Amino acid sequence: MNAIVTGYGGIAYEVALSLAGRGYDVIIAGRDSAKGEAAAAKLRSAVAAAPYRKPPLSGSLSRCGSPSARPSTNIAFEHLDLFEPESIRAFAERAADKHGHIDIVMCIAGVMMPDELSLSSQGAERQFAVNYLGHFDLVGRLMPLLRNSKDPRVVTVSSVANRPFRFDLRDAGAGRGYRASISYALSKLCCLMYAAELSRREHWLKSCCVHPGFAGTQLFSRSGHFTMRLLRAIFFVLPFVRQTARAAAAPAVFAATSENAKSGAYYGPMFTVMGPPRRALMPLRAKNAKLREALWELSEKTTGIRH
Ligand SMILES: NC(=O)c1ccc[n+]([C@@H]2O[C@H](COP(=O)([O-])OP(=O)(O)OC[C@H]3O[C@@H](n4cnc5c(N)ncnc54)[C@H](OP(=O)(O)O)[C@@H]3O)[C@@H](O)[C@H]2O)c1
């Protein structure tokens, strides 16, 4: 059994640790080789030191996959920059060369409200490109390897902030001017729409979406945007409104490993920002077939990738 996890910090690190503890060989993928190699080494030591980690939180849905297999220290880093289509292509080619199959793809890496607008070579705004479109491209390219798995799963990470006040795909390329918060919410809504649409189109795999609630990770300290400064102030004054990265990883681990995880479903913490995993409420726009179709078309056209 093996898994690809995009990202190596915060929630991605905890998900990788949990999967390795359950016996999966894990490939962590990210853009900074020094950070990635260091994270892989840390993960290997952590698994060796404490081989089995219990599911992060208990609750009705948190019966994650059992640790039937021996924990795996086969944890490797591979370079992947989701903002660079060429890097995604190269990553997928290396994966195909090295692996006959892939069991799980965890689409976790993300950015939130960067201070400045930057557009990818395909004209996508950074948050749309990294959080959503890069993962669409990646999963599309990994489809042949997923098809070779006995229990293929794709888990996509959304956010409680997945309700942009307008749904306009021109915002995917900042075509109406750059509003960091709108672009973030749009990217996270698109992650959810993608997971649901992938489940509808591909019955042979499980595609779930999750959100982590609020977690104490680096995500909020990377930007000077007003909303991010406000959130940092709230977390400082009220530290209990966010959970640890390990607890925030629980919905993703559940979706990746539990027999009870349902394809097309959306999972998040019981009390919205924290708590054990349970089914979460999908915004209406994520269920809208026309909007999902429009997003899928745009994604295929922009990336040139068909699933
Ligand atoms: N923390 C929360 O409360 C929260 C709430 C809702 C949703 N989320 C979502 O949860 C996911 C994980 O967030 P986190 O809290 O763990 O944040 P984090 O600690 O900032 O981790 C983000 C990860 O994404 C990677 N990344 C950024 N740009 C990338 C790129 N171009 N290519 C490849 N990797 C890239 C980062 O690598 P570098 O270090 O090299 O930049 C890092 O490993 C994100 O999708 C986020 O939107 C988090």
The ligand as a Tripos MOL2 file, in Angstrom:
@<TRIPOS>MOLECULE
LIG
   48    52     1     0     0
SMALL
NO_CHARGES

@<TRIPOS>ATOM
      1 N1         -4.7400   25.3530    9.1420 N.am      1 LIG1
      2 C1         -6.0390   25.5420    9.0390 C.2       1 LIG1
      3 O1         -6.7060   25.9750    9.9900 O.2       1 LIG1
      4 C2         -6.7480   25.2430    7.7700 C.ar      1 LIG1
      5 C3         -8.1050   25.5660    7.6860 C.ar      1 LIG1
      6 C4         -8.7940   25.2700    6.5190 C.ar      1 LIG1
      7 C5         -8.1380   24.6540    5.4650 C.ar      1 LIG1
      8 N2         -6.7990   24.3930    5.5710 N.ar      1 LIG1
      9 C6         -6.1620   23.7510    4.4230 C.3       1 LIG1
     10 O2         -5.3580   22.6850    4.8560 O.3       1 LIG1
     11 C7         -4.2680   22.5000    3.9460 C.3       1 LIG1
     12 C8         -2.9760   22.3840    4.7300 C.3       1 LIG1
     13 O3         -2.7630   23.5960    5.4150 O.3       1 LIG1
     14 P1         -1.8240   23.7280    6.6950 P.3       1 LIG1
     15 O4         -2.6440   24.3800    7.7280 O.co2     1 LIG1
     16 O5         -1.1330   22.4600    6.9860 O.co2     1 LIG1
     17 O6         -0.7930   24.8400    6.1460 O.3       1 LIG1
     18 P2          0.7640   24.9190    6.1120 P.3       1 LIG1
     19 O7          1.3630   24.4630    7.3860 O.co2     1 LIG1
     20 O8          1.0690   26.3120    5.6330 O.co2     1 LIG1
     21 O9          1.1680   23.8580    4.9680 O.3       1 LIG1
     22 C9          0.9550   24.1310    3.6190 C.3       1 LIG1
     23 C10         1.8010   23.1820    2.7900 C.3       1 LIG1
     24 O10         1.5570   23.4570    1.4050 O.3       1 LIG1
     25 C11         2.8250   23.5380    0.7510 C.3       1 LIG1
     26 N3          2.7940   24.3460   -0.4660 N.ar      1 LIG1
     27 C12         2.5350   25.6660   -0.5950 C.ar      1 LIG1
     28 N4          2.6780   26.0430   -1.8820 N.ar      1 LIG1
     29 C13         3.0160   24.9280   -2.5890 C.ar      1 LIG1
     30 C14         3.3130   24.6900   -3.9560 C.ar      1 LIG1
     31 N5          3.3190   25.6720   -4.8770 N.pl3     1 LIG1
     32 N6          3.6050   23.4390   -4.3210 N.ar      1 LIG1
     33 C15         3.6490   22.4160   -3.4130 C.ar      1 LIG1
     34 N7          3.4100   22.5990   -2.1040 N.ar      1 LIG1
     35 C16         3.0890   23.8470   -1.6930 C.ar      1 LIG1
     36 C17         3.7220   24.1670    1.8100 C.3       1 LIG1
     37 O11         5.0800   24.0070    1.4760 O.3       1 LIG1
     38 P3          6.1480   25.2250    1.7650 P.3       1 LIG1
     39 O12         6.3950   25.1990    3.2340 O.co2     1 LIG1
     40 O13         7.3340   24.8710    0.9580 O.co2     1 LIG1
     41 O14         5.4820   26.5000    1.3390 O.co2     1 LIG1
     42 C18         3.2920   23.3740    3.0370 C.3       1 LIG1
     43 O15         3.9170   22.1130    3.1020 O.3       1 LIG1
     44 C19        -4.3090   23.6930    2.9920 C.3       1 LIG1
     45 O16        -4.8960   23.2790    1.7780 O.3       1 LIG1
     46 C20        -5.2140   24.6810    3.6890 C.3       1 LIG1
     47 O17        -5.9030   25.5250    2.7810 O.3       1 LIG1
     48 C21        -6.1010   24.6430    6.7010 C.ar      1 LIG1
@<TRIPOS>BOND
     1     1     2 1
     2     2     3 2
     3     2     4 1
     4     4     5 ar
     5     4    48 ar
     6     5     6 ar
     7     6     7 ar
     8     7     8 ar
     9     8     9 1
    10     8    48 ar
    11     9    10 1
    12     9    46 1
    13    10    11 1
    14    11    12 1
    15    11    44 1
    16    12    13 1
    17    13    14 1
    18    14    15 2
    19    14    16 1
    20    14    17 1
    21    17    18 1
    22    18    19 2
    23    18    20 1
    24    18    21 1
    25    21    22 1
    26    22    23 1
    27    23    24 1
    28    23    42 1
    29    24    25 1
    30    25    26 1
    31    25    36 1
    32    26    27 ar
    33    26    35 ar
    34    27    28 ar
    35    28    29 ar
    36    29    30 ar
    37    29    35 ar
    38    30    31 1
    39    30    32 ar
    40    32    33 ar
    41    33    34 ar
    42    34    35 ar
    43    36    37 1
    44    36    42 1
    45    37    38 1
    46    38    39 2
    47    38    40 1
    48    38    41 1
    49    42    43 1
    50    44    45 1
    51    44    46 1
    52    46    47 1
@<TRIPOS>SUBSTRUCTURE
     1 LIG1         1 GROUP 0 **** ****
